[in-house]
Amino acid sequence: MKKIDLENDKISKLIKKFAIPCVVSMIVAALYNIVDQIFIGWSSAGAFGNAATNIVYPFTVIALAFALLVGDGCAALFNLSLGEKNKEKANKSIGNGLILLIVISIILTIIGLVFNEQILKLFGGNPNEVECYLYAKDYLRIICYGLPFYIIAQGLNASIRSDSSPKYAMMATLVGAISNIILDPIFIFVFKMGVKGAAIATVLGQILTFIISIAYFKKSKSFKINKESLKLDKKICMQSLSLGLASLITQIAIVIIISVANNLVNKYGYMTMSSSNIAYGSIIPLAVIGICMKVFGIVVSIVIGVSLGGMSIIGYNMGCKNIKRVKETIKYILITNFIIGLIAFIIFEFFPTFIINIFGKGNSYEYIEYAKYCLRIFLGGIVFTCITKSLSIILQSMGSSFKSTLLALSRDVIFFVPSIILLATLTHSVVTMLWSAIIADILSFILGIILLKSEFKSN
């Protein structure tokens, strides 16, 4: 196979080579949760089951956040080290990353199993909504058993991509997702296990992805895992974690968004009346916001996939001080993701009912009405979001961990959280609070452009 030349090959060709498998991998990773939600929505659990998975979803995102903290950080350091021709450092970045992933996965599994009820309460679980709460409790407990496989596999995916094997990384994730898609209806409908069945199918898919990812170490191209590379190096770990911090923040921000939204829904859902003069309650907004976040996650996965497709190119050429090539790569990524955001905007604004109907049938008038509000308003700034998410990864690839982290924090924490709390508190409405997303999207987009320009000035 022809060796990939990150320094001289055509930019568009390189990005396509890296991005297509990466996009598929990211979409497939997002599908783990969406597939569960679709099948649960069509089961007897219906909206209660979907609300339950939305309550548990933040904890799975926390697991992914730590996987990406280590995985993306080590991959970024690996690329920079190769660009600097430092083979030993490149090996250590991958080996140390593996050890960190193992330790983190064990810790999170224990936390999830021991503090089950506290976690559900934190993310909007209400024991008074008995049916929904019991579904959430079962789902969380089973998902926790698969966390080590999930975290290690997701973390290694970035290292495999960075080793010029994006197709292998895609295949590892794809096999697990296809397994989940096949097993979901079997466990949910055939074995009549409902929400528990969805969780079991997810864990089995994660185990398959883990096995395939670990097997890659026998055929790695640019790094070797040995005793020396596995020995923890404080400097290597700190560099990797600082470079991966933006990825952690991006995911944790999603957790904060869902947690705040879920708790506001529990507080103001019964105060907000629909056009039929019936209160939306808490179950409808919980289920709908969960669906919107999963759909949002699909779009963001594509955008992040495209951006990560350029990570190796940007990182390597930054190491070589080839700024012109870095700029060409960034331009290609931003234009591509702008188009993706525009297409998503059109779908959300003009076809919201079609999207909602994918996640179950026979929903009430109030359910459909709130779903339309959520897709059209909450996701109305998706074009700005796509550019902001791209810029965060671009800054990370350039080695600017502080600016990348700041931008990742800005949209979802600095701007969004205060806005949604303020709007909900002032209006006591779970509809009005949705406008906070557009406010955050516009402000973070402006900040992202400023940070990118300042980064080029410093180089």
Helices and strands as residue ranges (DSSP letters): H 11-41, H 46-83, H 87-114, H 116-122, H 130-145, H 147-162, H 166-185, I 186-190, H 194-215, G 216-218, H 227-230, H 234-268, G 269-271, H 283-309, H 311-319, H 323-350, H 352-357, H 365-373, I 374-378, H 382-397, H 401-409, I 410-415, H 416-427, G 432-435, H 436-457
